[in-house]
Amino acid sequence: MATTTILGVIGLGGKVDWSSYAYSQYATNQHYLCNSLMVFDSLQKLKSPAGRLLFYPKTWDTDVSSSKDRTSQLLVLARDKYHVKLRPVEMYTLKRETQDDEETWDASINKLHAWNQGEYHRIIHLDSDITLRQNIDELFFLPLSRGSPIAMPRAYWKLDEPTHQGGGPKLTSLLIVLEPTPHEAGTLWGLASGLSVNNTISTSPTTSLFDMELLNSQYSHTALTLPHRPYALITGEFRRTSPTNHTTYLGNTHESFSAASILAEAKLVHFSDWPLPKPWIMWPNNLMREIRPECEIDNNTPSERGCENRKVWMELYDDFRRRRKEVCMLLSVPAPEWPPRLKTTKRKGGGMGE
C-alpha cells in the first residue's frame, strides 16, 4: 500500500486500509498484561480503527484452568473484547552488570518483536506504563523512509545527555512509529547479541543497550523526531519545584506553566517519578510525602495553597488505579518496604520505558 499523507487522510477524507496499521504491546507478567489491556481499552474508547497486537511469553495460553487463572482470563479478554491479535513469542531478558558489581535485569528489549511483523505497513509501539489521553492515529502517516525508518519523541527531560556517537538530543522509546521490515528486525536483534540458552542477553557496564539506548545508538542521526509536546509528557514534570523549571517542556521562556492546561493538551502521559513505584503499586506513605509535588505557598502546612500541580499529579495516579480495577479487576500491589533493604540484584519489568 502506498504511503498516505496526513493531509490526505484527515483533511481530504482519503480512504485507509486499516488492516495495514497496528498498535503493539508486550507483556512479561500479569501486571504488564493488565497495563496493556488498559492501553487497548483506551484505544477502543478513542475509536482508533487500527489493529492491536500483543506479544507475550509462549508459555502462556488462553485455556482458563480456574477462576484464579487471571493471566489466561486477561488474554481471552484482550482477544474477545478488544479484538487484539495474540502473538506468543520467545521473551528475552537483558542482564547488565553495573560498575558496582550489581546486576540489572530488563525485559524492554522485547518491543523489538514489533519489527518482525512484516504484514503491517506501520506499527506504533507504546510502553504500557502510560495513560493515553487522545487519539494519535495521525502518527501512522508520518513521512518515514528507508533513510528515516522510525519516529520517536524527544526525551526532553534528558536534553543535557547526548546520544551515542555524538548524535543529537536523546529520543525516548515510550512511543515508536516504525515500518517493520526483515532488514531492520535483523539489524536490531543483531545489536542485542549474545543470547544464551536461557534467553538472557548479557552486556557489560559500557554497552548499556537497554531498549532506549539501543534505538538511540542505531537511529539518533536518522530518526524523525516527534515533538514531546503533546506526545510525551512525564508525570515528573508536575513535581518540578520552580515555574522556570518547566521551560524545557514548554519549549519557550514566555509561557506560564498551568498543570491543568498542559494535561489537557497532552496526548500521552508516561508515569515516571523514580524512586516512587509505578502506578499499579501502592505508595509507601513516607516516600509519597517526600516525592509528591509541592504547593506554592506554605507547603505541608494546614494553610498550604497553590497545589494545582499536586492535584493533577495525584488525579493521574488515581485514574490509573481506578481503570486498572475496572478493566482487569485487579487491585493495586501493596506498597513496598521503604527505605528498601540493600540488594545486589535489581529488576526492571517489561514495558518500563524512560
Buried (B, 14 or more C-beta within 10 A) or exposed (E): EEBBEBEBBEEEEEEBEEEBBBBBBBBBBBBBBBBBBBBBBBBBEBEBEBBBBBBBBEEBBBEBEEEEBBBBBBBBBBBEEBEBBBBBBEBBBBBBEEEEEEBBBBBBBBBBBBBBBEEBBBBBBBBBBBBBBEBBBEBBBBEBEEEBBBBBBBBBBBEEEBBBEEBBBBBBBBBBBBBBBEEBBEEBBEBBEEEEEEEEBBBEEEBBBBBBBBBBBBBBEEBBBBEBBBBBBBBBBBBBEEEEEBBBBBEEEEEEBEBEEBBEEBBBBBBBBEEBBBBBBBBBEEBBEEBBBBBBEEBEEEEBEEBBBBBBBBEBBEBBBEBBEEBBEBEBEEBEEBEEEEEEEEEBBBBBBB
